[in-house]
Amino acid sequence: MERDPSTPGAPGTPGQRGPHPHGHVTLGDVARHVGVSAQSVSNALNNPDRVSPLTRERILAAVAELGYRPNRSARALRNQRSRLIGVKVEASRDDRAALLLDQFLHALAESARGAGCHLILCQADGEAEEIAAYRELLDTTSVDAFVLSGAHADDRRIPALREWGVPFATFGRSWDHDPDLTWVDVDGRAGLRAATAHVAAQGHRHVGHVGWPQGSEVGRDRRRGWLEACASLDLPAGAEVGVPDDFDAGRAAAHRLLDAADAPTAVVCSSDTLALGVLRGLSERGLHAGRDVAVTGFDNSPTATLSTPGLTSLRQPLEQVAHDLVAGLEDLLAGAASPQQSLLEPELVVRASSLRGPTP
């Protein structure tokens, strides 16, 4: 005979072990389950030094058993915070291999969740439209802060957000050397140095570079790493091409480099998209990446593992980037006097495209 779930003591009723009806468990339910006050439960979750270790252990066990989750809306009213972080998303492009911003958004969402926050997304095309989208979010929601990507010199988003008095952090350093900006960036200069040193260790003396046009601050920074590595390794600076970041531009760049009088035997690229274009250009010449010409990329996109041969590339530590950005925002919201600024090194992931011998 089945037991009436409304009968006192039936599984699933308040005060009994097991799931609470509809999953709606309150702080008071946890308190009654353990036999302590609601304030003790609150202290165990928010001010653990105010309860004994044994009591806190019992409370946390009950929290897990009953499936209690704090009411974020109530917490926001108490703390005057919504725990919402605004972020702009970009439309994907067929001519780009890297899904860097998609991967970054996933990492940022994970880090935000770990801090008890959520992302609120907006879409915009161009800087003016992005600023307008941020203004609309501020006018229509209780967003606490913003994360910007693609920082650049004379970035108009920065003075706009400062004028509105809203905290923000950028994925990308201040190219204006702003000491008051909270930012996290990946050291592309160090990455291209590492890639150049890697192909030099394979015996290559003529190392070329396929990068972005001079108007790109990130592109200039990565190019500087290639030049520094050539100088430190006593290599002649090889041929170089600066092109937009798309596959066909990388393919055309490969043909230009191979037609040069000082044609390189290795090519380090500022993105995976360009590197994959170079691989196609080599194939069209009947050349094999790795055996004939070493090739490296940047971003370690999913395509880098699927290309033939596999593409050596630099992995950006996006999980750490996201963690540091959220931590920087938390500091700003807490009234920290000095901004956080982090420059992280990428990791070279070696595959067959840069090796003359077998894949390691």
SULWOSUL-V480870 format. One record per backbone hydrogen bond with DSSP energy under -1.0 kcal/mol. NH is the residue of the N-H (numbers start at 1). CO is the residue of the C=O. Records with the same first field share a line. If there is no record, write none. Layout:
# SULWOSUL-V480870
NH = CO, CO
This chain:
# SULWOSUL-V480870
7 = 4
10 = 7
13 = 10
16 = 13
23 = 20
24 = 21
25 = 23
30 = 26
31 = 27
32 = 28
33 = 29
34 = 30
35 = 31
36 = 31
41 = 37
42 = 38
43 = 39
44 = 40
45 = 41
46 = 42
47 = 43
50 = 47
51 = 48
56 = 52
57 = 53
58 = 54
59 = 55
60 = 56
61 = 57
62 = 58
63 = 59
64 = 60
65 = 61
66 = 62
67 = 63
68 = 63
75 = 71
76 = 72
77 = 73
78 = 74
79 = 75
80 = 76
81 = 76
85 = 118
86 = 145
87 = 120
89 = 122
96 = 93
103 = 99
104 = 100
105 = 101
106 = 102
107 = 103
108 = 104
109 = 105
110 = 106
111 = 107
112 = 108
113 = 109
114 = 110
115 = 111
116 = 113
117 = 112
118 = 83
120 = 85
122 = 87
130 = 126
131 = 127
132 = 128
133 = 129
134 = 130
135 = 131
136 = 132
137 = 133
138 = 134
139 = 135
140 = 136
141 = 137
144 = 84
145 = 84
146 = 167
147 = 86
148 = 169
150 = 171
160 = 156
161 = 157
162 = 158
163 = 159
164 = 160
166 = 161
169 = 146
170 = 182
171 = 148
172 = 170, 184
177 = 174
181 = 178
183 = 340
184 = 170
185 = 342
187 = 344
188 = 186
191 = 187
192 = 188
193 = 189
194 = 190
195 = 191
196 = 192
197 = 193
198 = 194
199 = 195
200 = 196
201 = 197
203 = 200
204 = 199
208 = 266
209 = 239
210 = 268
211 = 241
216 = 213
220 = 216
221 = 217
222 = 218
223 = 219
224 = 220
225 = 221
226 = 222
227 = 223
228 = 224
229 = 225
230 = 226
231 = 227
232 = 228
233 = 229
234 = 231
235 = 230
238 = 207
241 = 209
243 = 211
246 = 244
247 = 95
250 = 246
251 = 247
252 = 248
253 = 249
254 = 250
255 = 251
256 = 252
257 = 253
258 = 254
259 = 255
263 = 260
265 = 206
266 = 206
267 = 294
268 = 208
269 = 296
270 = 210
272 = 298
275 = 271
276 = 272
277 = 273
278 = 274
279 = 275
280 = 276
281 = 277
282 = 278
283 = 279
284 = 280
286 = 283
287 = 282
290 = 293
292 = 288
293 = 288
294 = 265
295 = 353
296 = 267
297 = 312
299 = 314
304 = 301
307 = 303
311 = 304
313 = 349
315 = 347
318 = 316
321 = 317
322 = 318
323 = 319
324 = 320
325 = 321
326 = 322
327 = 323
328 = 324
329 = 325
330 = 326
331 = 327
332 = 328
333 = 329
334 = 330
335 = 332
336 = 331
342 = 183
344 = 185
347 = 315
349 = 313
353 = 310
354 = 351
355 = 352
